[in-house]
Amino acid sequence: METDDLFLGAFGLVRGGELVEVEVRGLNGRPVAVFHIAGPDMDDVEREYHQGHTRVDLRLLKSSVRRLKDRAFDAIRKEESSHAQGSPLYRRR
């Protein structure tokens, strides 16, 4: 599964997925973290998430959201530091 939705990504982790990669992409001139999550039945996980009929352990979901947030910010900071100051995608205002 590939998503920039923090809660969908966390739901995938709670359902047995594994965070494989955090990719940083530019969207409208701003960096966005995209989570790559692998695991069994990720298509079903995504469908279940969007249908909204599910139960989760909120402590696990909260922990997964925090983990993904931390990884996203780390990836974005790393990506920004690797680009030159003059890069149009990461230019500071």
C-alpha positions in Angstrom: 0.0 0.0 0.0 1.2 3.5 -0.8 -0.4 6.5 0.9 0.2 10.0 2.2 -2.8 9.6 4.7 -1.3 9.3 8.1 -4.3 7.5 9.6 -4.7 5.0 6.7 -1.0 4.2 7.1 -1.3 3.7 10.8 -4.4 1.5 10.3 -2.3 -0.6 7.9 0.4 -1.0 10.5 -2.2 -2.0 13.2 -3.6 -4.6 10.7 -0.2 -6.3 10.4 1.5 -4.2 7.7 5.2 -3.3 7.9 6.6 0.2 7.0 9.0 -0.5 4.1 9.8 3.1 3.1 9.0 6.7 3.6 9.3 8.6 0.3 9.3 12.4 0.1 7.5 13.9 -2.9 6.8 17.5 -3.8 3.2 18.5 -3.9 2.3 22.1 -4.8 5.8 23.1 -3.9 5.7 21.5 -0.5 7.3 18.2 0.6 4.8 15.4 1.4 5.7 12.1 3.0 4.4 9.0 1.3 4.3 5.8 3.3 5.0 2.4 1.6 3.4 -0.3 3.7 3.6 -4.0 2.8 1.8 -6.9 4.3 -1.0 -9.4 3.7 -4.3 -8.1 2.4 -3.4 -4.4 2.2 -6.1 -4.0 -0.4 -8.6 -5.3 2.1 -7.2 -3.0 4.8 -7.6 0.0 2.5 -11.1 -0.9 1.6 -12.0 -1.6 5.2 -10.6 1.8 6.2 -12.6 3.7 3.6 -15.8 1.9 4.4 -15.4 2.9 8.1 -16.8 -0.3 9.6 -13.9 -1.5 11.7 -12.6 -1.8 15.2 -9.1 -1.1 16.4 -7.1 -0.8 19.6 -6.9 3.0 19.9 -3.6 2.8 21.8 -2.0 0.8 19.0 -3.5 3.2 16.4 -2.2 6.3 18.3 1.2 4.7 18.7 1.3 3.9 14.9 0.3 7.5 14.0 3.1 8.8 16.3 5.6 6.5 14.7 4.6 7.5 11.1 4.6 11.2 12.0 8.2 10.9 13.4 9.3 9.0 10.3 7.7 11.5 8.0 9.3 14.5 9.7 12.7 12.7 9.7 12.4 11.9 6.0 11.3 15.5 5.1 14.2 17.0 7.1 16.7 14.6 5.5 15.4 15.4 2.0 15.5 19.2 2.7 19.0 19.1 4.0 20.2 17.1 1.0 18.9 19.7 -1.5 20.7 23.0 -2.2 19.2 26.1 -0.7 18.3 27.4 -4.1 16.1 24.4 -5.0 12.6 25.6 -6.1 10.9 22.8 -4.3 12.4 23.5 -0.9 13.1 27.3 -1.1 12.6 29.0 2.3 10.4 32.1 2.4 
